[in-house]
């Protein structure tokens, strides 16, 4: 039920690819590396972006349509629409299993039988989408946090709904008390921390949301500049027409009627009409460090690779990046070459290493690794020394910022070298 169209690359959850800042953010760096590698996902995203402050968000229908048309028009690609009930035959010399949240039970069982290990799982959730013309803009206002201007943005890319302390406390209590969908057959399945249902966050403490998706920092109420909101709900443009906005960070497992009741208590959303309500789905992934080699190939079956969320990465961009790598590795082998692995210093390499082996082995349980789905982040990169200024060591935020710049600068240079782009640039410059 999660998919609503017949398009490829349909964005079921958020329409955001997250930060596009390649100097200060790990996923922004991954964006940059994927663009260097000629990623179809990034080119389609860039062509269908909608304002989102410092993030790259896309018109979900335009994006999916662009990817679908590009693949349909490719002379070497045949699209066959049917359920894949199991792994491909053993005589296929190169195959990639690219699946994730909605892996069919029969395919999951086939993978388990081939690997000798049960698939792991975690919950992921979907945020509601609101019709713009039902939002009260006499209460709400447009502004990006700290007026940050991002790709295709103006610094006024989010709709902000202000809550005072009394409204906030009542809202948190309503989330905690609201009727929730139960999934008894999935009991014991953990949530992915980067996509927690908002009511789960509310249960962790009354102030949790104020330091998470409802933080008021960097925002000034255009209707009442002298009064600071106690908390703020943000909505981000969801389509190019600007007729739909999604509630940022409001993924939920509240029952549909409860979502309408509770979310309409938010100032400015009293008469909100929801184009889509939130929901919950179960993501399946494999224990990749144990099962896959460094080129994403199943150790027990050469030629069979895995890609996407099933490998244990989390996020649209990360899943697409791993798919891009799996495709490059398979193509290299088909051409008789050994796969060229990206340097660990790149976002590609750091993410790949996370999936295929960059984990702590448990002393208590030899052979077990602490493998959990994860977004790309600077903690996955090899450390780098922060540059000194006038011979003095930097401290605090300046040191953190300098280290990130050093990591991203190194990564982009190493990625260009890995892709052979540095040599091409030098050749072009010599020709001139």
C-alpha positions in Angstrom: 0.0 0.0 0.0 3.0 2.3 0.4 3.4 2.8 -3.4 0.8 4.9 -5.1 2.1 5.1 -8.7 3.7 2.8 -11.3 6.8 5.0 -11.5 10.3 3.8 -10.7 12.2 5.6 -7.9 8.9 6.6 -6.2 9.7 8.5 -3.0 7.4 6.7 -0.4 8.6 8.7 2.6 10.1 12.2 2.6 10.8 14.2 -0.6 14.1 15.4 0.9 17.6 14.2 0.0 18.7 16.2 3.1 21.5 18.7 3.2 23.2 19.7 -0.1 26.2 21.4 1.7 29.2 19.5 0.4 31.6 21.3 2.7 30.0 20.9 6.1 27.7 17.9 5.8 28.4 14.2 5.0 25.3 13.6 2.9 26.0 16.9 1.0 29.4 15.5 0.3 27.9 12.2 -0.9 25.6 14.3 -3.2 28.8 15.9 -4.7 30.5 12.6 -5.2 27.5 11.1 -6.9 27.3 14.0 -9.3 30.9 13.5 -10.1 30.1 9.8 -10.9 27.2 10.8 -13.2 24.4 9.6 -10.9 21.0 9.5 -12.6 19.3 9.9 -9.2 21.2 13.2 -8.5 20.6 14.6 -12.0 16.9 13.8 -11.8 16.9 15.4 -8.3 18.6 18.5 -9.4 16.2 18.9 -12.4 13.2 18.6 -10.1 14.2 20.4 -7.0 11.9 22.5 -4.9 12.8 25.1 -2.3 14.0 23.6 1.0 16.5 25.9 2.6 19.9 24.2 2.7 18.5 20.8 1.7 17.9 19.3 -1.7 14.2 18.4 -1.8 12.4 17.4 -5.0 9.0 17.3 -6.6 8.4 13.6 -5.9 6.3 13.0 -9.0 8.5 14.9 -11.4 11.6 13.1 -10.0 10.2 9.6 -10.3 8.9 10.4 -13.8 12.4 11.7 -14.9 14.1 8.5 -13.6 11.5 6.3 -15.2 11.6 7.9 -18.6 15.4 7.9 -18.6 15.5 4.1 -17.9 12.7 3.3 -20.4 14.5 5.1 -23.1 17.9 3.3 -22.6 18.5 0.9 -25.4 20.3 -1.7 -23.1 17.6 -1.7 -20.4 14.5 -3.8 -20.3 12.0 -3.2 -17.6 10.0 -6.2 -16.5 7.2 -5.5 -14.0 6.5 -8.4 -11.8 7.2 -9.6 -8.3 10.6 -11.2 -7.8 9.8 -14.3 -5.6 13.4 -15.4 -5.2 17.1 -15.0 -6.1 18.1 -15.2 -9.7 19.4 -18.6 -11.1 22.9 -19.6 -10.2 24.0 -19.5 -13.8 23.5 -15.7 -14.0 27.1 -14.5 -13.9 26.3 -11.0 -12.7 23.2 -10.0 -10.8 22.3 -7.3 -8.3 19.5 -7.6 -5.8 18.4 -4.1 -5.0 15.5 -4.1 -2.6 14.7 -2.6 0.8 11.7 -1.6 2.9 9.0 -3.7 1.1 10.9 -6.8 0.3 8.4 -9.6 -0.5 8.4 -12.4 2.1 9.2 -15.0 -0.5 12.3 -13.0 -1.6 13.4 -12.5 2.0 13.0 -16.2 2.6 15.1 -17.0 -0.5 17.8 -14.6 0.7 17.8 -16.2 4.2 18.1 -19.7 2.6 21.0 -18.6 0.4 22.9 -16.8 3.2 22.1 -19.2 6.0 21.1 -16.2 8.1 17.7 -14.6 9.0 17.2 -11.1 7.6 17.3 -8.3 10.2 14.7 -5.6 10.3 13.8 -2.2 11.7 10.7 0.1 11.5 10.6 3.2 9.3 7.8 5.7 9.2 6.1 8.2 6.9 5.1 11.8 7.6 1.8 13.4 6.7 1.4 15.8 3.7 -0.9 18.9 3.9 -2.7 20.9 1.1 -1.1 24.3 1.2 -4.4 26.2 0.7 -5.7 24.8 4.0 -2.9 26.2 6.0 -3.7 29.5 7.9 -0.9 31.8 6.8 -2.2 34.5 9.1 -0.8 32.3 11.9 2.1 30.7 10.0 4.9 32.3 8.1 7.6 31.4 5.5 11.2 31.2 6.8 14.2 28.8 6.6 16.0 28.3 9.9 18.5 31.1 10.3 17.3 32.4 6.9 19.6 29.9 5.2 19.4 29.9 1.4 19.8 26.5 -0.2 19.6 25.0 -3.8 16.7 26.7 -5.5 15.7 28.4 -2.3 15.2 31.9 -1.0 15.7 31.7 2.7 12.0 31.5 3.1 11.4 27.9 2.1 9.6 26.4 5.1 6.2 27.1 6.6 6.4 27.6 10.3 3.6 27.0 12.8 4.3 28.6 16.3 3.3 27.1 19.6 3.4 28.7 23.0 4.3 26.6 26.1 0.8 25.7 27.0 0.0 24.6 23.4 3.2 22.6 23.2 2.6 20.8 26.4 -1.0 19.9 25.4 0.3 18.7 22.0 2.9 16.5 23.5 0.3 15.0 25.9 -2.0 14.4 22.9 0.7 12.5 21.1 1.4 10.3 24.1 -2.3 9.6 24.7 -3.3 9.2 21.0 -4.4 5.8 19.7 -1.6 4.1 17.8 -1.5 1.3 15.3 -0.2 -1.9 16.7 2.0 -4.4 14.9 1.9 -7.5 17.1 3.4 -9.7 14.3 6.4 -7.4 14.3 7.0 -7.1 18.0 10.7 -6.8 18.9 11.5 -4.9 15.7 13.5 -1.8 16.6 13.0 1.7 15.2 15.7 3.4 13.1 16.8 6.3 15.3 17.0 8.8 12.4 13.3 8.3 11.6 11.5 7.8 15.0 7.8 8.2 15.1 7.0 11.6 16.7 4.9 10.0 19.4 7.9 7.8 20.4 10.1 10.9 20.7 7.3 12.5 22.8 7.4 9.5 25.2 11.1 10.0 25.8 10.5 13.2 27.6 8.4 16.4 27.4 11.2 18.5 26.1 12.5 16.0 23.5 10.6 17.5 20.6 11.7 21.0 21.4 15.3 19.8 20.8 14.3 17.8 17.8 11.9 18.5 14.9 10.0 21.2 16.8 13.0 23.3 17.9 12.3 27.0 17.7 15.9 28.2 17.2 16.7 30.4 14.2 13.1 31.4 13.5 11.3 34.7 14.0 7.5 35.0 13.8 6.8 37.4 11.0 3.4 38.2 12.5 4.8 38.8 16.0 8.5 39.4 15.9 8.9 40.3 19.5 7.4 37.0 20.9 9.6 33.9 20.7 7.7 30.7 20.0 8.2 28.0 22.6 8.2 25.4 19.8 7.7 25.4 16.0 6.3 22.8 13.6 7.9 23.1 10.1 6.4 22.1 6.8 8.5 21.7 3.6 7.3 22.0 0.0 6.6 18.6 -1.4 5.9 19.3 -5.1 7.0 21.8 -7.7 3.6 23.5 -7.8 3.8 24.4 -4.2 0.4 22.9 -3.5 1.6 20.3 -1.1 3.7 20.5 2.1 5.0 17.7 4.3 5.3 17.9 8.1 9.0 17.8 8.7 10.0 15.1 11.2 6.4 14.1 11.8 6.6 10.4 10.8 4.0 8.6 12.9 2.1 5.4 13.8 -0.9 7.2 15.2 -4.2 5.9 13.7 -5.4 8.0 10.8 -8.4 9.6 12.7 -6.0 10.4 15.6 -3.6 12.1 13.2 -6.2 14.4 11.9 -7.5 15.2 15.4 -4.1 15.8 17.0 -2.3 17.6 14.2 -5.3 20.0 13.8 -4.5 21.3 17.3 -1.3 22.8 15.8 -1.8 26.6 15.3 -2.3 27.3 11.6 -3.4 23.7 10.9 -6.8 23.9 12.5 -8.5 23.4 9.1 -5.7 21.4 7.5 -6.7 19.0 4.7 -4.3 16.0 4.5 -3.3 14.7 1.1 -1.6 11.8 2.8 -1.5 10.7 6.4 1.5 9.2 8.1 2.2 5.5 8.4 4.7 2.9 9.3 6.5 0.1 7.4 9.1 -2.5 8.2 12.5 -2.4 6.6 14.5 -5.5 6.0 18.3 -5.7 5.8 21.0 -8.4 5.9 24.0 -8.7 8.1 26.3 -7.3 5.3 29.6 -7.4 7.2 29.3 -11.1 7.6 27.7 -11.9 4.2 29.2 -9.5 1.7 32.7 -8.9 0.5 34.2 -5.5 -0.1 32.6 -5.2 -3.6 29.1 -6.0 -2.2 29.3 -9.5 -3.5 27.7 -12.4 -1.6 30.7 -14.3 -0.3 29.0 -17.7 -0.8 27.9 -16.9 -4.3 30.3 -14.9 -6.5 28.5 -12.7 -9.1 25.5 -12.0 -6.9 25.6 -8.5 -5.3 23.2 -6.6 -3.0 22.4 -2.9 -3.2 20.0 -0.4 -1.6 18.6 -0.4 1.9 18.8 -4.2 2.3 22.5 -3.8 2.6 22.1 -1.9 5.9 22.4 1.7 4.7 19.6 4.2 5.5 18.3 7.0 3.3 17.5 7.6 -0.3 20.9 9.0 -1.2 22.9 6.3 0.6 20.8 3.6 -1.0 21.3 5.1 -4.4 25.0 5.5 -3.8 25.4 1.8 -2.9 23.4 0.9 -6.0 25.8 3.1 -8.1 28.8 1.3 -6.6 27.3 -2.2 -7.1 26.6 -1.4 -10.7 30.2 -0.1 -11.3 31.6 -3.3 -9.7 29.4 -5.6 -11.7 30.2 -3.8 -14.9 33.9 -4.0 -14.2 33.8 -7.7 -13.7 31.7 -8.2 -16.8 34.5 -6.4 -18.7 37.2 -8.6 -17.2 38.5 -6.0 -14.7 38.8 -6.2 -10.9 36.4 -3.8 -9.2 38.0 -0.5 -8.2 37.0 0.3 -4.7 36.5 3.9 -3.7 39.1 5.3 -1.2 38.0 5.1 2.4 38.5 8.8 2.6 35.6 9.5 0.3 31.9 9.4 1.2 31.5 6.5 -1.2 34.3 4.6 0.5 33.3 5.4 4.1 29.7 4.2 3.5 30.9 1.1 1.7 33.2 0.3 4.6 30.4 0.8 7.1 28.4 -1.8 5.2 31.0 -4.4 4.5 33.1 -4.4 7.6 33.7 -1.2 9.5 32.3 -2.5 12.8 33.4 -3.4 16.3 33.6 -7.2 17.0 32.0 -8.1 20.3 34.3 -9.5 22.9 31.4 -11.3 24.6 30.1 -12.9 21.4 33.0 -13.6 19.0 32.1 -13.3 15.4 29.2 -10.9 16.1 29.4 -7.3 15.0 27.4 -4.2 16.1 25.9 -3.7 12.7 22.9 -1.3 12.5 21.5 0.7 9.6 23.1 4.1 9.4 23.1 7.3 7.4 26.4 8.6 6.0 28.1 10.7 8.7 31.6 12.1 9.4 32.1 9.4 12.1 32.6 6.9 9.3 35.5 8.7 7.8 39.2 8.3 8.8 40.2 11.1 11.2 42.0 14.2 10.0 43.9 16.8 11.9 42.4 20.3 12.0 44.6 22.9 10.4 46.3 25.4 12.7 45.8 29.1 12.4 49.0 31.1 12.9 50.5 28.1 14.6 47.8 27.8 17.2 45.3 25.0 17.6 41.7 25.8 17.1 39.0 24.9 19.6 35.3 24.3 19.8 33.1 25.0 16.8 36.0 26.5 14.8 37.9 23.2 15.2 34.9 21.1 14.3 34.2 23.2 11.2 37.9 23.2 10.1 38.0 19.4 10.5 34.9 18.9 8.4 36.3 21.2 5.7 39.5 19.2 5.7 37.6 15.9 5.4 35.3 17.1 2.6 38.2 18.7 0.7 40.2 15.5 0.9 37.2 13.4 -0.1 36.4 15.4 -3.2 40.0 15.3 -4.4 40.3 11.6 -3.7 37.0 10.9 -5.4 38.1 12.8 -8.5 41.3 10.7 -8.6 39.3 7.5 -8.2 37.0 8.4 -11.0 39.9 9.4 -13.2 38.6 13.0 -13.4 41.7 14.6 -12.2 43.7 13.1 -15.1 41.1 14.2 -17.5 41.2 17.8 -16.2 45.0 17.8 -16.5 44.9 16.5 -20.1 42.3 19.1 -21.0 44.4 21.9 -19.4 47.5 20.7 -21.3 45.6 20.7 -24.6 44.7 24.3 -24.0 
